[in-house]
Amino acid sequence: MYNAAMSLYAVIMRIAALFHSKAEKMLDGQKQTFSVIRSEIDRGSSYIWVHAASLGEFEQGRPLMEAIKNRCPSRKILLTFFSPSGYEIRKNYAGADIICYLPFDTKRNVKRFLDAARPEKAVFIKYEFWLNYLTELHHRQIPVYIISARFRPGQIFFRSYGGMFRKALACFEKIFVQDQSSKDLLAGIHVTDQVIISGDTRFDRVLAISRQTKTLPIAEKFGQNASFVLTAGSSWPKDEEIVLAYFNRHPEIKLIIAPHEIHEERLSSIERMSKRPVLRYSSATEQNITNADCLIIDCFGILSSVYRYGNAAYIGGGFGVGIHNILEAAVYGIPVLFGPNYKKFKEAGDLIEAGGGFSVKNYDEFDNRLSSFIQNKEYLQITGRKSGDYVNSQVGATEIILGSIDVT
């Protein structure tokens, strides 16, 4: 049944590629996988294979890859992606020796991939449970690990029809989970011996980013004389409706907004919604930026550094399928707001409990919370400190994982 589903999925993606550039890029990338490995692999070296589905999982795996390289510089890393949103942005990542797409999880692809790559170890990140890859790795006695994993009651492992997925868990040498609740769930299906609570490597990553943050003179000059700057990151249209409505009614604040998508239609929409002077980052200079009240980040790669220039942050996605990365903002010791769809994100609930995160369901709740920050500087400082303290209290997952995986 699973193999039939994988074959059907491959067919669907081929059809989708006729209409969607993302699917087309993925299929084109998969076609090149074996030639990339043949041309770039060093047959005299052994490789640790790290698989990240997309960009978010890559950021979780990055601290481990860089720690491996720091500890053992000669160690080779093969990095694979499934989604173009990860591969296209990180295809030139210097921390891996080979970077390519992962072929679909069919038996033929799996054997061909492992024959070509011949990894010594494999590391999957968070939610990667490809049954054929896991089974074949186990059959070849190649240790495979999963890191920063989180399990929830509704997942297939805990359902009556999830038997083959439960069996697949036995293929992992170690399962590094984020929290005690994940460990307890696994214990309920008799998966215990190989489970280790390590926490989430994303905390290590955002802390490293904050320590290496870029100085952005434009953003610094923009907020220089402002009494309050709100940074809105990874925003979607519903987020922008709320944020810009507040911005238009409150001349005492300035806004830095980084939409999740930066194509012309989205950028123009934000400009139209703003009733106050607005400027795109690509057009800004240290001279003209003082004339703007809203700065639109219309490029990739600087959002994690932008958050440091705000007094508070709003993270988008919470009125859609789920919030984006709240930790990139929280690490700077500022309070973080986000929409109501955050239940699948452990760090969001934990940040709320810590007193540094706040979920808002509508404009009125957003207005009340942000206004309380603006009007009460002490409250702003206290919630910001709680936000930063929470992030700092969670670091260390990478070292726990390295202590259980021999990379020498």
RODO-2510 file (C-alpha; in nm, 4 decimals, decimal comma):
residues 408
     n   res          X          Y          Z
     1     m     0,0000     0,0000     0,0000
     2     y     0,2802     0,2415     0,0927
     3     n     0,4773     0,1655    -0,2241
     4     a     0,1649     0,2155    -0,4344
     5     a     0,1082     0,5496    -0,2628
     6     m     0,4672     0,6564    -0,3350
     7     s     0,4330     0,5620    -0,7023
     8     l     0,1035     0,7520    -0,7251
     9     y     0,2610     1,0539    -0,5551
    10     a     0,5414     1,0531    -0,8114
    11     v     0,2861     1,0501    -1,0938
    12     i     0,0892     1,3356    -0,9362
    13     m     0,4055     1,5444    -0,9023
    14     r     0,4887     1,4880    -1,2689
    15     i     0,1466     1,6180    -1,3624
    16     a     0,1793     1,9088    -1,1196
    17     a     0,5149     1,9984    -1,2758
    18     l     0,3311     2,0926    -1,5944
    19     f     0,1592     2,3764    -1,4091
    20     h     0,3716     2,4627    -1,1040
    21     s     0,7342     2,5769    -1,1159
    22     k     0,8083     2,4434    -0,7663
    23     a     0,7134     2,0880    -0,8636
    24     e     0,9052     2,1261    -1,1891
    25     k     1,2195     2,2345    -1,0036
    26     m     1,1924     1,9403    -0,7664
    27     l     1,1620     1,6853    -1,0463
    28     d     1,4434     1,8445    -1,2475
    29     g     1,6597     1,8399    -0,9347
    30     q     1,5855     1,4731    -0,8650
    31     k     1,6882     1,3842    -1,2201
    32     q     2,0312     1,5338    -1,1524
    33     t     2,0845     1,3665    -0,8127
    34     f     2,2802     1,0635    -0,9308
    35     s     2,5030     1,2586    -1,1691
    36     v     2,5778     1,5062    -0,8893
    37     i     2,6794     1,2268    -0,6537
    38     r     2,8894     1,0488    -0,9187
    39     s     3,0774     1,3648    -1,0110
    40     e     3,1314     1,5058    -0,6608
    41     i     3,1723     1,2106    -0,4270
    42     d     3,5162     1,1279    -0,2887
    43     r     3,5336     0,7483    -0,2905
    44     g     3,8205     0,7571    -0,0450
    45     s     3,6055     0,9214     0,2233
    46     s     3,3049     0,8189     0,4285
    47     y     2,9992     1,0408     0,4444
    48     i     2,7392     1,1335     0,6992
    49     w     2,4134     1,1797     0,5125
    50     v     2,1877     1,4539     0,6502
    51     h     1,8362     1,4904     0,5083
    52     a     1,6288     1,8063     0,5494
    53     a     1,2863     1,8242     0,3888
    54     s     1,2969     2,2002     0,3440
    55     l     1,4543     2,5219     0,4722
    56     g     1,3144     2,5003     0,8247
    57     e     1,4530     2,1514     0,8775
    58     f     1,7856     2,2622     0,7315
    59     e     1,8099     2,5322     0,9987
    60     q     1,7518     2,2624     1,2613
    61     g     2,0215     2,0412     1,1126
    62     r     2,2723     2,3179     1,0533
    63     p     2,4053     2,3376     1,4118
    64     l     2,4779     1,9639     1,4051
    65     m     2,6500     1,9766     1,0649
    66     e     2,8665     2,2680     1,1716
    67     a     2,9498     2,1043     1,5034
    68     i     3,0556     1,7897     1,3168
    69     k     3,2809     1,9943     1,0876
    70     n     3,4299     2,1831     1,3820
    71     r     3,4992     1,8649     1,5740
    72     c     3,6204     1,6609     1,2786
    73     p     3,7074     1,8857     0,9778
    74     s     3,7919     1,5907     0,7531
    75     r     3,4441     1,4403     0,7952
    76     k     3,2364     1,4608     0,4759
    77     i     2,8666     1,5550     0,4730
    78     l     2,6084     1,4750     0,2076
    79     l     2,3069     1,7051     0,2423
    80     t     1,9778     1,6284     0,0679
    81     f     1,6566     1,8285     0,0329
    82     f     1,3100     1,7305    -0,0774
    83     s     1,1645     2,0774    -0,1347
    84     p     1,2951     2,3457    -0,3733
    85     s     1,2319     2,6084    -0,1046
    86     g     1,5189     2,4527     0,0889
    87     y     1,7461     2,3461    -0,1942
    88     e     1,7321     2,6663    -0,3989
    89     i     1,8250     2,8843    -0,1016
    90     r     2,0930     2,6562     0,0478
    91     k     2,2369     2,4770    -0,2558
    92     n     2,5664     2,6609    -0,2055
    93     y     2,5894     2,5995     0,1696
    94     a     2,9595     2,5654     0,2520
    95     g     2,9035     2,3319     0,5475
    96     a     2,8185     2,0331     0,3270
    97     d     3,0420     1,8633     0,0728
    98     i     2,7637     1,7440    -0,1587
    99     i     2,4142     1,8955    -0,1845
   100     c     2,1358     1,7455    -0,3937
   101     y     1,7693     1,6489    -0,4008
   102     l     1,6448     1,3269    -0,2437
   103     p     1,4646     1,0990    -0,4944
   104     f     1,1146     0,9736    -0,4201
   105     d     1,0939     0,6935    -0,1641
   106     t     1,0504     0,4012    -0,4033
   107     k     1,2454     0,0789    -0,3600
   108     r     1,4346     0,1288    -0,6856
   109     n     1,5313     0,4884    -0,6035
   110     v     1,6358     0,3973    -0,2494
   111     k     1,8724     0,1182    -0,3537
   112     r     2,0178     0,3278    -0,6321
   113     f     2,0718     0,6263    -0,4013
   114     l     2,2369     0,4258    -0,1232
   115     d     2,4534     0,2365    -0,3734
   116     a     2,5771     0,5699    -0,5091
   117     a     2,6199     0,7587    -0,1807
   118     r     2,7255     0,4717     0,0497
   119     p     2,6803     0,6765     0,3689
   120     e     2,8402     0,5629     0,6915
   121     k     2,5600     0,7212     0,8977
   122     a     2,2309     0,8948     0,8212
   123     v     2,0578     1,1777     1,0069
   124     f     1,6957     1,2715     0,9370
   125     i     1,5493     1,5926     1,0755
   126     k     1,2223     1,6310     1,2672
   127     y     0,9434     1,4635     1,0660
   128     e     1,1212     1,2501     0,8045
   129     f     0,9881     0,8931     0,8143
   130     w     1,0453     0,7517     0,4654
   131     l     0,9748     0,3815     0,5080
   132     n     1,1805     0,2434     0,2199
   133     y     1,4850     0,4531     0,3053
   134     l     1,4619     0,3528     0,6716
   135     t     1,4135    -0,0143     0,5945
   136     e     1,7021    -0,0302     0,3502
   137     l     1,9367     0,1622     0,5802
   138     h     1,8517    -0,0825     0,8568
   139     h     1,9020    -0,3785     0,6231
   140     r     2,2484    -0,2462     0,5285
   141     q     2,3309    -0,1904     0,8965
   142     i     2,3849     0,1820     0,8418
   143     p     2,3016     0,3667     1,1665
   144     v     2,0229     0,6193     1,1156
   145     y     1,9157     0,8886     1,3605
   146     i     1,6370     1,1424     1,3777
   147     i     1,6947     1,4740     1,5563
   148     s     1,4647     1,7442     1,6957
   149     a     1,1711     1,5068     1,6529
   150     r     0,8374     1,5856     1,8098
   151     f     0,5483     1,3424     1,8391
   152     r     0,1803     1,4263     1,8843
   153     p    -0,1155     1,1965     1,9651
   154     g    -0,2786     1,2425     1,6245
   155     q     0,0183     1,1129     1,4255
   156     i    -0,0066     0,7872     1,2357
   157     f     0,2258     0,6026     1,4770
   158     f    -0,0422     0,6138     1,7440
   159     r    -0,3389     0,5091     1,5300
   160     s    -0,4733     0,1580     1,4867
   161     y    -0,3686     0,1483     1,1185
   162     g    -0,0152     0,2805     1,1790
   163     g     0,1562    -0,0530     1,2326
   164     m     0,4107    -0,0266     0,9514
   165     f     0,5127     0,3201     1,0693
   166     r     0,5527     0,1928     1,4244
   167     k     0,7803    -0,0804     1,2903
   168     a     0,9847     0,1806     1,1043
   169     l     1,0723     0,3506     1,4321
   170     a     1,2766     0,0434     1,5218
   171     c     1,5102     0,1289     1,2316
   172     f     1,6449     0,4318     1,4178
   173     e     1,9601     0,3840     1,6214
   174     k     1,8580     0,6860     1,8293
   175     i     1,5468     0,9048     1,8315
   176     f     1,6307     1,2505     1,9688
   177     v     1,3049     1,4134     2,0774
   178     q     1,2272     1,7686     2,1813
   179     d     1,0315     1,7010     2,4981
   180     q     0,9073     1,4612     2,7638
   181     s     0,5601     1,4340     2,6100
   182     s     0,7137     1,2930     2,2895
   183     k     0,9089     1,0378     2,4910
   184     d     0,5949     0,9393     2,6839
   185     l     0,3973     0,8895     2,3621
   186     l     0,6672     0,6637     2,2212
   187     a     0,6810     0,4673     2,5461
   188     g     0,3078     0,4048     2,4991
   189     i     0,3850     0,2075     2,1824
   190     h     0,6852     0,0354     2,3442
   191     v     0,9547     0,2501     2,1828
   192     t     1,1813     0,3344     2,4740
   193     d     1,5415     0,2165     2,4624
   194     q     1,6631     0,4403     2,1801
   195     v     1,4724     0,7575     2,2785
   196     i     1,6697     1,0541     2,4169
   197     i     1,5311     1,3937     2,5176
   198     s     1,7720     1,6430     2,3620
   199     g     1,5581     1,9495     2,2998
   200     d     1,5389     2,1405     1,9725
   201     t     1,8549     2,2324     1,7794
   202     r     1,6817     2,5450     1,6480
   203     f     1,7597     2,7176     1,9773
   204     d     2,1297     2,6577     1,9187
   205     r     2,0904     2,7935     1,5667
   206     v     1,9093     3,1161     1,6540
   207     l     2,1545     3,1878     1,9349
   208     a     2,4436     3,1454     1,6902
   209     i     2,2689     3,3743     1,4407
   210     s     2,2161     3,6439     1,7026
   211     r     2,5853     3,6359     1,7906
   212     q     2,6841     3,6684     1,4243
   213     t     2,4085     3,9096     1,3289
   214     k     2,4609     4,1483     1,0419
   215     t     2,4667     4,5208     1,1032
   216     l     2,2069     4,6836     0,8802
   217     p     2,2775     5,0590     0,8629
   218     i     1,9493     5,1285     0,6794
   219     a     1,7376     4,9576     0,9462
   220     e     1,9412     5,1226     1,2220
   221     k     1,8940     5,4690     1,0731
   222     f     1,5243     5,3996     1,0126
   223     g     1,4506     5,3447     1,3814
   224     q     1,6980     5,5959     1,5183
   225     n     1,4510     5,8607     1,6344
   226     a     1,1418     5,6421     1,6655
   227     s     0,9784     5,5894     2,0027
   228     f     0,8662     5,2390     1,9026
   229     v     0,9514     5,0088     1,6111
   230     l     0,7464     4,6991     1,5289
   231     t     0,9065     4,4319     1,3118
   232     a     0,6621     4,2061     1,1267
   233     g     0,8299     3,9006     0,9769
   234     s     0,7126     3,6360     0,7288
   235     s     0,3746     3,8065     0,6942
   236     w     0,0811     3,6859     0,4858
   237     p    -0,2120     3,8995     0,3621
   238     k    -0,4278     3,8430     0,6737
   239     d    -0,1343     3,9385     0,8974
   240     e    -0,0723     4,2496     0,6896
   241     e    -0,4336     4,3614     0,7147
   242     i    -0,4085     4,3680     1,0936
   243     v    -0,0567     4,5078     1,1232
   244     l    -0,1052     4,7845     0,8668
   245     a    -0,4445     4,8831     1,0055
   246     y    -0,2774     4,9424     1,3430
   247     f     0,0201     5,1165     1,1826
   248     n    -0,2075     5,3558     0,9919
   249     r    -0,3908     5,4535     1,3123
   250     h    -0,0829     5,4973     1,5304
   251     p     0,1580     5,7614     1,4016
   252     e     0,3795     5,7139     1,7066
   253     i     0,5196     5,3847     1,5757
   254     k     0,7337     5,2843     1,2815
   255     l     0,7023     4,9524     1,1003
   256     i     0,9542     4,7168     0,9404
   257     i     0,7673     4,4499     0,7476
   258     a     0,9125     4,1452     0,5715
   259     p     0,6430     3,9620     0,3725
   260     h     0,6780     3,5861     0,3311
   261     e     0,6563     3,6312    -0,0449
   262     i     0,8362     3,9226    -0,2082
   263     h     0,7004     3,9221    -0,5614
   264     e     0,5778     4,2522    -0,7015
   265     e     0,2091     4,1911    -0,6368
   266     r     0,2651     4,1390    -0,2644
   267     l     0,4966     4,4384    -0,2308
   268     s     0,2594     4,6676    -0,4186
   269     s    -0,0306     4,5507    -0,2026
   270     i     0,1530     4,6515     0,1151
   271     e     0,2386     4,9884    -0,0351
   272     r    -0,1264     5,0482    -0,1232
   273     m    -0,2461     4,9538     0,2252
   274     s    -0,0043     5,1918     0,3950
   275     k    -0,1443     5,5416     0,4502
   276     r     0,1946     5,6679     0,5640
   277     p     0,5302     5,7088     0,3828
   278     v     0,6716     5,3709     0,2780
   279     l     1,0032     5,2660     0,1244
   280     r     1,1417     4,9376    -0,0013
   281     y     1,4724     4,8204     0,1421
   282     s     1,6199     4,7816    -0,2083
   283     s     1,5521     5,1516    -0,2753
   284     a     1,6494     5,2841     0,0657
   285     t     1,9580     5,4885     0,1440
   286     e     2,0768     5,6402     0,4693
   287     q     1,9605     5,9734     0,3311
   288     n     1,6043     5,8931     0,2167
   289     i     1,5192     5,6403     0,4886
   290     t     1,4444     5,9170     0,7379
   291     n     1,1459     6,0163     0,5232
   292     a     0,9775     5,6758     0,5623
   293     d     0,7562     5,5395     0,8393
   294     c     0,7307     5,1892     0,6907
   295     l     1,0275     4,9916     0,5597
   296     i     0,9477     4,6884     0,3424
   297     i     1,2128     4,4165     0,3354
   298     d     1,2032     4,3074    -0,0287
   299     c     1,4971     4,0662    -0,0240
   300     f     1,5906     3,7353     0,1348
   301     g     1,8594     3,6590     0,3889
   302     i     1,8397     3,9463     0,6381
   303     l     1,5180     3,8871     0,8341
   304     s     1,6927     3,7223     1,1287
   305     s     1,9092     4,0339     1,1602
   306     v     1,6178     4,2756     1,1110
   307     y     1,4459     4,1649     1,4327
   308     r     1,7185     4,3223     1,6466
   309     y     1,5998     4,6675     1,5362
   310     g     1,2475     4,6254     1,6741
   311     n     1,0985     4,6840     2,0191
   312     a     0,8518     4,4007     1,9583
   313     a     0,7900     4,1508     1,6805
   314     y     0,4894     4,0058     1,5035
   315     i     0,5440     3,6719     1,3270
   316     g     0,3163     3,5802     1,0390
   317     g     0,1431     3,2606     0,9349
   318     g    -0,0774     3,2221     1,2397
   319     f    -0,3952     3,2982     1,0458
   320     g    -0,3038     3,0278     0,7921
   321     v    -0,1445     2,6857     0,8222
   322     g     0,0800     2,7880     1,1115
   323     i     0,3275     3,0432     1,2394
   324     h     0,6779     3,0897     1,1065
   325     n     0,9964     3,1002     1,3144
   326     i     0,9298     3,2949     1,6347
   327     l     1,2681     3,2112     1,7872
   328     e     1,4584     3,4336     1,5447
   329     a     1,2876     3,7315     1,7079
   330     a     1,2653     3,6066     2,0666
   331     v     1,6424     3,5574     2,0879
   332     y     1,6861     3,9365     2,0858
   333     g     1,4903     3,9730     2,4088
   334     i     1,1747     4,1310     2,2665
   335     p     0,8119     4,0210     2,3106
   336     v     0,6665     3,8244     2,0195
   337     l     0,3089     3,8292     1,8881
   338     f     0,1526     3,5800     1,6467
   339     g    -0,1832     3,4562     1,5213
   340     p    -0,4028     3,1795     1,6666
   341     n    -0,2760     2,8789     1,4668
   342     y     0,0269     2,7909     1,6762
   343     k    -0,0778     2,4666     1,8513
   344     k     0,1580     2,2465     1,6489
   345     f     0,4547     2,4581     1,7518
   346     k     0,5810     2,3649     2,0958
   347     e     0,8033     2,6708     2,1263
   348     a     0,5034     2,9023     2,0799
   349     g     0,3093     2,7502     2,3671
   350     d     0,6213     2,7475     2,5820
   351     l     0,6954     3,1117     2,5041
   352     i     0,3400     3,2079     2,5985
   353     e     0,3791     3,0185     2,9246
   354     a     0,7121     3,1919     2,9877
   355     g     0,5451     3,5315     2,9481
   356     g     0,7307     3,6452     2,6365
   357     g     0,4889     3,5302     2,3639
   358     f     0,1323     3,6389     2,2878
   359     s    -0,1280     3,4957     2,0520
   360     v    -0,3878     3,7306     1,9031
   361     k    -0,7088     3,6172     1,7355
   362     n    -0,8124     3,9468     1,5704
   363     y    -0,7362     4,3148     1,5304
   364     d    -0,8755     4,4155     1,8704
   365     e    -0,6519     4,1717     2,0551
   366     f    -0,3527     4,2886     1,8521
   367     d    -0,4400     4,6517     1,9293
   368     n    -0,4731     4,5884     2,3026
   369     r    -0,1484     4,3954     2,3319
   370     l     0,0699     4,6214     2,1211
   371     s    -0,0717     4,9348     2,2807
   372     s     0,0129     4,7943     2,6226
   373     f     0,3750     4,7586     2,5115
   374     i     0,3871     5,1139     2,3790
   375     q     0,2212     5,2720     2,6809
   376     n     0,4028     5,0729     2,9489
   377     k     0,7793     5,0590     2,8946
   378     e     0,8331     4,8495     3,2073
   379     y     0,5883     4,5866     3,0827
   380     l     0,7679     4,5893     2,7461
   381     q     1,1043     4,5311     2,9130
   382     i     0,9752     4,2548     3,1422
   383     t     0,8086     4,0583     2,8615
   384     g     1,1106     4,1066     2,6382
   385     r     1,3449     3,9760     2,9054
   386     k     1,1236     3,6704     2,9564
   387     s     1,1337     3,6070     2,5833
   388     g     1,5136     3,6149     2,5681
   389     d     1,5514     3,4114     2,8880
   390     y     1,3310     3,1383     2,7446
   391     v     1,5489     3,0987     2,4346
   392     n     1,8699     3,0922     2,6365
   393     s     1,7282     2,8292     2,8708
   394     q     1,6682     2,5871     2,5826
   395     v     2,0097     2,5766     2,4138
   396     g     2,2318     2,2692     2,4205
   397     a     2,0563     2,0102     2,2011
   398     t     2,3475     1,9871     1,9593
   399     e     2,5944     1,8826     2,2296
   400     i     2,3547     1,6189     2,3633
   401     i     2,3186     1,4702     2,0145
   402     l     2,6922     1,4771     1,9466
   403     g     2,7489     1,2966     2,2760
   404     s     2,5487     1,0014     2,1431
   405     i     2,6651     0,9952     1,7813
   406     d     3,0249     0,8994     1,7103
   407     v     3,1434     1,1368     1,4351
   408     t     3,5183     1,0850     1,4699
***
